[in-house]
Amino acid sequence: MFSASTQIRVRYGETDQMGYLYYGNYALYYEVGRAEAIRQLGFSYRQLEEMGVMMPVVELNARYYRPALYDDLITVKTTLQELPSGKVIQFHSELYNDAGQLLNKGVTTLAFYDPKEKKSVNMPQVLHDCLAPYFQKNEQ
């Protein structure tokens, strides 16, 4: 399993009239978590794009437990529970407040896509090679 964490402070412009993080902005926090998780692997979305691979979201599920509030420092935990082996990758996200309370859980599925050929492709081998060591420990 691969897991990474990053922190985001809830900005005023991201909240609704009650001072709660607007529900649609949770997907943006998931995206920050995904990008930072990939960066912690020593890789980046930019590198994938330069290789001709895009990663559009094909499915998003979210569950809200408690609100994130204006000026809260949120920890976004992003996990890959299994090593992707095909044309999609699934990221599990959990958001926590400073007190360690679980605020939200989400699962985002992205496809590996070649925009020139306009078709799905398998995960690039270089990304697979970055992730594989995190999953070999579980197989032993």
SULSUL-V496239 format. One record per pair of residues at least 4 apart in sequence whose C-alpha atoms are under 7 Angstrom apart, sorted by the first residue. I is the first residue (numbers start at 1). GAP is how many residues later the second one is. If there is no record, write none. Layout:
BEGIN
i:I gap:GAP
i:I gap:GAP
END
This chain:
BEGIN
i:1 gap:79
i:1 gap:80
i:1 gap:81
i:1 gap:133
i:1 gap:134
i:2 gap:77
i:2 gap:78
i:2 gap:79
i:2 gap:132
i:3 gap:74
i:3 gap:75
i:3 gap:76
i:3 gap:77
i:4 gap:33
i:4 gap:73
i:4 gap:74
i:4 gap:75
i:5 gap:28
i:5 gap:70
i:5 gap:71
i:5 gap:72
i:5 gap:73
i:6 gap:27
i:6 gap:30
i:6 gap:69
i:6 gap:70
i:6 gap:71
i:7 gap:66
i:7 gap:67
i:7 gap:68
i:7 gap:69
i:8 gap:65
i:8 gap:66
i:8 gap:67
i:9 gap:62
i:9 gap:63
i:9 gap:64
i:9 gap:65
i:10 gap:4
i:10 gap:11
i:10 gap:59
i:10 gap:60
i:10 gap:61
i:10 gap:62
i:10 gap:63
i:11 gap:59
i:11 gap:60
i:12 gap:58
i:14 gap:7
i:14 gap:8
i:14 gap:11
i:15 gap:4
i:15 gap:5
i:15 gap:6
i:15 gap:7
i:15 gap:55
i:16 gap:4
i:16 gap:5
i:16 gap:6
i:19 gap:50
i:19 gap:51
i:20 gap:47
i:20 gap:48
i:20 gap:49
i:20 gap:50
i:21 gap:4
i:21 gap:46
i:21 gap:47
i:21 gap:48
i:21 gap:49
i:25 gap:4
i:26 gap:4
i:27 gap:4
i:28 gap:4
i:29 gap:4
i:30 gap:4
i:30 gap:63
i:31 gap:4
i:32 gap:4
i:33 gap:4
i:33 gap:43
i:33 gap:44
i:33 gap:45
i:34 gap:4
i:34 gap:44
i:35 gap:4
i:35 gap:9
i:35 gap:10
i:36 gap:4
i:37 gap:4
i:37 gap:41
i:38 gap:4
i:38 gap:5
i:38 gap:6
i:39 gap:4
i:39 gap:5
i:41 gap:89
i:43 gap:4
i:44 gap:4
i:45 gap:4
i:46 gap:4
i:47 gap:4
i:48 gap:4
i:48 gap:5
i:48 gap:6
i:49 gap:4
i:49 gap:5
i:52 gap:62
i:53 gap:59
i:53 gap:60
i:53 gap:61
i:54 gap:58
i:54 gap:59
i:54 gap:60
i:54 gap:61
i:55 gap:55
i:55 gap:56
i:55 gap:57
i:55 gap:58
i:56 gap:54
i:56 gap:55
i:57 gap:51
i:57 gap:52
i:57 gap:53
i:57 gap:54
i:58 gap:51
i:58 gap:52
i:58 gap:53
i:59 gap:49
i:59 gap:50
i:60 gap:47
i:60 gap:48
i:60 gap:49
i:61 gap:45
i:61 gap:46
i:61 gap:47
i:62 gap:43
i:62 gap:44
i:62 gap:45
i:63 gap:41
i:63 gap:42
i:63 gap:43
i:64 gap:39
i:64 gap:40
i:64 gap:41
i:65 gap:38
i:65 gap:39
i:66 gap:37
i:66 gap:38
i:67 gap:36
i:68 gap:4
i:68 gap:35
i:72 gap:25
i:73 gap:24
i:73 gap:25
i:74 gap:21
i:74 gap:22
i:74 gap:23
i:74 gap:24
i:75 gap:20
i:75 gap:21
i:75 gap:22
i:76 gap:17
i:76 gap:18
i:76 gap:19
i:76 gap:20
i:77 gap:16
i:77 gap:17
i:77 gap:18
i:78 gap:13
i:78 gap:14
i:78 gap:15
i:78 gap:16
i:79 gap:12
i:79 gap:13
i:79 gap:14
i:80 gap:10
i:80 gap:11
i:80 gap:12
i:83 gap:48
i:83 gap:49
i:83 gap:52
i:84 gap:4
i:84 gap:5
i:86 gap:36
i:86 gap:37
i:87 gap:24
i:87 gap:25
i:87 gap:33
i:87 gap:34
i:87 gap:35
i:87 gap:36
i:88 gap:21
i:88 gap:22
i:88 gap:23
i:88 gap:24
i:89 gap:20
i:89 gap:21
i:89 gap:22
i:90 gap:17
i:90 gap:18
i:90 gap:19
i:90 gap:20
i:91 gap:16
i:91 gap:17
i:91 gap:18
i:92 gap:14
i:92 gap:15
i:92 gap:16
i:93 gap:12
i:93 gap:13
i:93 gap:14
i:94 gap:10
i:94 gap:11
i:94 gap:12
i:95 gap:7
i:95 gap:8
i:95 gap:9
i:95 gap:10
i:96 gap:4
i:96 gap:5
i:96 gap:6
i:96 gap:7
i:97 gap:4
i:97 gap:5
i:97 gap:6
i:111 gap:9
i:112 gap:8
i:112 gap:9
i:112 gap:10
i:112 gap:11
i:113 gap:6
i:113 gap:7
i:113 gap:8
i:114 gap:4
i:114 gap:5
i:114 gap:6
i:114 gap:7
i:115 gap:4
i:123 gap:4
i:123 gap:5
i:124 gap:4
i:125 gap:4
i:126 gap:4
i:127 gap:4
i:128 gap:4
i:132 gap:4
i:135 gap:4
i:136 gap:4
END
